[in-house]
Amino acid sequence: MIGWAVRQAVLWSVLGLVFYGVLSHLDLRQQAPATPVIDATPAPAPAAAPPHGGSSNALTFRANPQGHVVIDAMVNGAQVRFLVDTGSTMVVLTAQDAARAGITANDLNFTMQTMTANGAARAAPVRLREVSIGQLTVNDVRAAVAENLGISLLGQSFLTRLDSYEMRDGVLTLYYW
């Protein structure tokens, strides 16, 4: 009877640890969806918003019906469609978008591991010369190129370079200087 109780305790402990591990990585789960379940229709063209904090400018984007904000941007002069992902540590490009932006397979060294909804995935750190959305341009952006990614992600390595950003009532506003 004691052996059975010990086996049950070990089994439930292992299951609890697995569950905890999955929950602790949920913020990274969108980094590499194999088949994203989002409407990739870009948000309407940005519209100027009233200045924020005095000397800032602003761009606004409306979320799609699923609540996702999808933005068309330029990366190193090439058009890239991004899903805005505030939970992603950095900008993450698909292999196809990276190639369009001039990042060749020879430039990629897959030394990073990410945890996604589909399991572990490899990524290669890169630097983007520039990321532009409308009249907003951010230079020298830290990014990665991930395997098995369905849409590129506009993450914190871009967003934290702005004056600020906010999501309110289905509208994302990017404030910049």
C-alpha positions in Angstrom: 0.0 0.0 0.0 2.8 2.4 0.8 4.5 1.6 -2.6 1.3 2.5 -4.4 1.0 5.8 -2.4 4.6 6.7 -3.3 4.1 6.0 -7.0 0.9 8.2 -7.0 2.8 11.0 -5.2 5.6 10.9 -7.7 3.2 10.7 -10.7 1.2 13.7 -9.5 4.4 15.6 -8.7 5.8 15.0 -12.2 2.4 16.1 -13.8 2.4 19.2 -11.6 5.9 20.1 -12.7 5.0 19.6 -16.4 1.9 21.8 -15.9 3.9 24.5 -14.2 6.6 24.4 -17.0 3.9 24.8 -19.6 2.2 27.7 -17.8 5.5 29.5 -17.2 6.2 29.5 -20.9 2.8 30.7 -22.1 4.1 34.2 -22.8 6.4 32.7 -25.5 3.7 30.5 -27.0 3.0 32.7 -29.9 6.6 33.0 -31.1 6.3 30.2 -33.7 2.8 29.0 -34.5 3.0 26.6 -37.4 -0.4 27.6 -38.6 -1.5 30.9 -37.0 -5.2 31.2 -36.2 -5.3 34.9 -36.9 -6.7 37.1 -39.6 -3.6 38.4 -41.3 -5.4 41.2 -42.9 -3.4 44.3 -42.1 -4.8 47.0 -39.8 -6.1 50.0 -41.6 -3.6 52.6 -42.6 -2.2 54.5 -39.6 -3.9 57.7 -38.7 -2.2 60.5 -36.9 -3.4 60.8 -33.3 -3.0 63.8 -30.9 0.5 64.2 -29.5 1.3 62.3 -26.4 3.6 63.8 -23.8 4.1 67.1 -25.7 6.6 66.3 -28.4 5.5 62.9 -29.5 3.8 61.7 -32.6 1.5 58.7 -32.8 0.3 56.0 -35.1 -2.9 54.1 -34.4 -4.0 50.6 -35.6 -7.3 48.8 -35.1 -7.3 45.2 -34.0 -8.9 42.6 -36.3 -12.0 40.7 -35.1 -9.9 38.2 -33.2 -8.3 41.0 -31.2 -4.9 40.8 -33.0 -3.1 43.8 -34.5 -1.4 43.1 -37.8 0.8 45.8 -39.3 2.6 46.1 -42.6 6.1 47.5 -42.1 9.4 47.8 -43.9 12.4 45.9 -42.6 15.7 46.9 -44.3 13.6 48.3 -47.2 11.5 45.1 -47.7 7.8 44.9 -46.8 7.0 42.6 -43.9 3.6 41.8 -42.3 3.9 41.7 -38.5 1.6 40.4 -35.7 2.1 42.8 -32.8 3.1 40.6 -29.9 3.8 42.4 -26.6 4.7 39.1 -25.0 7.5 38.5 -27.4 10.9 39.6 -26.1 12.1 40.7 -29.5 11.2 41.1 -33.1 11.0 37.7 -34.7 11.0 37.2 -38.5 10.0 34.2 -40.6 12.7 32.8 -42.8 10.9 34.1 -45.9 10.6 37.7 -44.4 14.3 37.6 -43.4 15.3 36.6 -46.9 13.3 39.5 -48.3 15.0 41.8 -45.9 18.4 40.7 -47.1 19.3 38.2 -44.4 20.8 35.2 -46.1 21.0 31.6 -44.8 24.7 32.2 -44.3 23.9 35.0 -41.9 21.9 32.7 -39.6 23.4 30.8 -36.7 20.5 29.0 -34.8 21.9 29.3 -31.3 18.7 30.3 -29.5 15.9 28.0 -28.2 12.4 29.2 -27.9 9.4 27.5 -26.4 6.2 27.8 -28.5 2.7 26.3 -28.5 4.1 23.7 -30.9 7.1 22.9 -28.7 10.7 23.9 -28.8 12.0 25.8 -31.8 15.3 27.1 -32.9 16.0 30.8 -33.7 19.0 32.7 -35.0 19.8 36.2 -33.5 20.2 39.0 -36.0 20.3 42.8 -36.1 17.9 44.7 -38.4 19.3 47.9 -39.9 15.9 49.5 -39.7 12.2 48.8 -39.1 9.8 51.4 -40.4 6.1 51.8 -39.9 4.8 54.8 -41.9 6.9 57.8 -40.9 8.3 56.0 -37.8 11.7 54.4 -38.2 13.7 52.6 -35.6 17.4 51.7 -36.4 19.5 48.9 -35.3 16.8 46.6 -33.9 17.7 43.4 -32.1 15.7 40.5 -33.7 15.7 36.8 -34.4 14.8 34.5 -37.3 12.8 31.5 -36.2 12.0 28.2 -37.8 8.4 27.2 -38.4 7.0 30.6 -37.8 3.7 31.5 -39.6 3.9 35.3 -39.3 6.6 37.7 -38.2 6.2 39.1 -34.7 6.7 42.7 -33.7 8.0 42.3 -30.2 9.6 44.3 -27.3 13.0 44.9 -29.0 11.0 47.3 -31.2 8.2 48.4 -28.9 10.5 49.5 -26.0 12.4 51.8 -28.4 9.2 53.9 -28.7 8.2 56.7 -26.4 5.3 54.4 -25.3 2.5 52.3 -26.7 -1.0 51.4 -25.5 -3.8 49.1 -26.4 -7.2 50.5 -25.5 -10.7 49.5 -26.8 -9.2 47.5 -29.7 -6.9 50.3 -30.9 -3.1 50.1 -30.6 -1.4 53.5 -30.4 2.4 53.8 -30.9 3.8 57.0 -29.5 7.2 58.1 -30.7 9.4 61.2 -30.6 
